[in-house]
C-alpha cells in the first residue's frame, strides 16, 4: 500500500483515511488483509505515529477496519468496495462542483469541461 501525503492538502490523518479507503476501493488492499503497523506507516510517511493511530481509529469507527488484539489492524471482511468507490468519487465530484461554482461556471459548463479534459487526456476508457 503506497500512500502520498501533502502537508498543504489538509489534515494528514484525513489523507491517510482517504488513502486507505482508496487502496481498498481499487483492490490494492483486500478484505481481511493486514494494514502496516501504525509505527511502520508513520515512518514510511514521515508523520507522527499518533496521526496514523488517529486515522486507524477513524477507519475502525467507520467500519472499514478492525483491530485484532495482539495481531494488528485488518480490512474488515465485509467491507463494501463499491460503496467506498462511490463515496470517494462523490467527494471528488463535490470538490469539483464547488471549484466550478467558485469560478462562476454552471452545471452544463462544468460537465463540458470534464469531457474536454478527458478527451485531452486521451482516456482509453472513453467510448
KADA-V477102 format. One record per residue. RES is the residue in three letters. D_CENTER is the distance of its C-alpha to the mean C-alpha in whole Angstrom. Layout:
RES D_CENTER
RES D_CENTER
//
This chain:
UNK 12
UNK 11
UNK 9
UNK 10
UNK 11
UNK 13
UNK 16
UNK 16
UNK 13
UNK 13
UNK 13
UNK 12
UNK 11
UNK 9
UNK 7
UNK 7
UNK 6
UNK 3
UNK 4
UNK 6
UNK 5
UNK 4
UNK 7
UNK 9
UNK 8
UNK 10
UNK 12
UNK 12
UNK 12
UNK 14
UNK 16
UNK 18
UNK 17
UNK 17
UNK 15
UNK 16
UNK 18
UNK 17
UNK 20
UNK 19
UNK 16
UNK 17
UNK 20
UNK 17
UNK 15
UNK 18
UNK 17
UNK 19
UNK 19
UNK 19
UNK 16
UNK 14
UNK 16
UNK 15
UNK 12
UNK 13
UNK 15
UNK 13
UNK 11
UNK 15
UNK 16
UNK 13
UNK 15
UNK 12
UNK 14
UNK 17
UNK 20
UNK 23
UNK 25
UNK 27
UNK 24
UNK 21
UNK 17
UNK 16
UNK 14
UNK 16
UNK 18
UNK 18
UNK 14
UNK 14
UNK 12
UNK 13
UNK 12
UNK 9
UNK 9
UNK 11
UNK 9
UNK 6
UNK 9
UNK 12
UNK 10
UNK 10
UNK 14
UNK 14
UNK 14
UNK 16
UNK 19
UNK 19
UNK 19
UNK 22
UNK 24
UNK 24
UNK 26
UNK 28
UNK 27
UNK 27
UNK 25
UNK 27
UNK 27
UNK 23
UNK 23
UNK 26
UNK 24
UNK 21
UNK 23
UNK 25
UNK 22
UNK 21
UNK 25
UNK 25
UNK 22
UNK 24
UNK 22
UNK 23
UNK 22
UNK 24
UNK 27
//
